[in-house]
Amino acid sequence: MSKIISLSLMAACLVLVSACQTAPETDTERRAPARGEAITGSVSLPSGASLSSNAELRVRLIEASRGVGEATVIAEDRQRDPGSPPLSYRLRFSRGDINEDEVYLVEAFVYDNGLLRFTNTFPFQVLTMGHGSTADIRVVRVDP
């Protein structure tokens, strides 16, 4: 039980730290090798929310077992002008990068005009400890 509470607190801290960041000006993506596996899913915005053509969707697979602030990014999908919600994503990763004893989370960020506008409140657990490889994520508006 304490591990679940600890993971929830760690996830909340990761979201808060990430929420303070603005979108970098580069369009580089970090992707795992094509010959691996993938996590797929969608990102749903709050009702009535829309995005401009300057929007960017970022979804990351992180290994979060090490502690607050020490998550390792395993895979990332970045999409400029991702279209209309729900937004689809695919995180490619190598099975060799996954340790069955660790915790893996998916987190989503939606930037518009370089500023973080939406994120999920708690990352979505995937891959290990009985969790699958699909994550349909609802994001909430980030206050400016």
N, C-alpha and C positions, 0 to 999 in steps of 0.2 A: 504494500500500500504506500509506503514512504517513497518507493522508487517511482510510482505513478505521480505522486504529488511533486516530487523533485523534477521529473520530466516535464510536467505541466508548467512549473515555475521557470524551468530552463527555456522552454519553448516561448513563453510569454516574454522573457528577457530578450531572446533572439529577435522576436518580432519588433519589440520596442527599439532595439539597437538598429535594426535594418530600416525602420520607419524614418529615422533621422537622416538617411542618405538621400541624395538626389541622383538622378540617372547620369552615368558618365557619358562623355561625348563620343566615345568610341562605339563601334558596332561589332566588337569582337564577341564571339560566343565560345563558351567552354562546353565541349561535347565529348562524351565517351566514345570509344570506338564503335563503328557501325555494326560490327559483328558481335553483338551482345544481346542484351535484353532491353526491354523498355517499360517504363511506367507511362500510362496514358490516362487522360481524363479531361475534364473541362473546368473552366473557371467561370462562375456566375457572378454577375454584378448585382448590386441592390436594384430593386424594382425602379424603373424609370431612369436609371443611370445610362449615360451614353459616353462614347469616346470620340475624340477628334482623330484626324488622320495623323496627328503627331504622337499618338499613344504608343506605348511599348508594354508588352506583357513579358514578365520574367517569372519563370517557374524553376525552382531548384530542388534537387534531391540532396539532402544533407545527412551526414552521419553525426548524430547528436549525443553520443554516449559519453563523451569526454568531460563535459561540464559546461557551465554557462560561459558563453563567449568563445568556446573552442570547437565549434562545429566545423566539420570538413565538408566542402562542397564536392559531391561525387559527379553530378551532372547538372547542366543548366540549359534551358530552352529560352531563347530570347526572340521575340517576334515584334518587329516594327509594324505599325498599323495592322493589328491583329483581326480587325473586322468587327462584326456585330456579335454581342454576347448570345449564348454562352461561347466562350473562347476555348478552343481545343489546344492541347499541348501533347508533346511526346518527349520524354526524358530517356535518352539512350544511355545505357551503362553496361559495364562489363561485370559479369557474375563474379569474376575474380576479385572485384573491389568490395564485395559484400561479405561481411562476417556475420554468420547467423546469430551470434551472441550480442550483437550491437543493435542500437535503435536507429532507424532511418525515417526521416520526415520529409514531406513535400511542403514547400511554402510558396505562395504566389504573391507577386507584386505587380500592380498596374500603375505605370507612370503616364502622365499626360503633360506635354510641353516641358519635359525634364523634371517634373515634380511628382513625388509619390502621391497617388490619389486613392488607391484601394490596396488592401492587404487582407490576408486571412488572420483571424484572431488567434487561432492556434494551429500550428502545422499539423498536417495529416499524416499519421503513421502508416508506413508501408513496408512490404517485403519480408520482414522477420517477425517472430513471435506471433505467428498466425495471421498476419496482415497480408493482403494481396498486392497486386501491381496496378490497381486502378484507384485514382483519387479524384473525385468530383468535389471541387472546392468552392465555397461561397466566400466572397470577400466583402469587407465592410469599408465604408468611406473613411479616409484618414483626414482628420481635421487639419486645416492649414496652420 
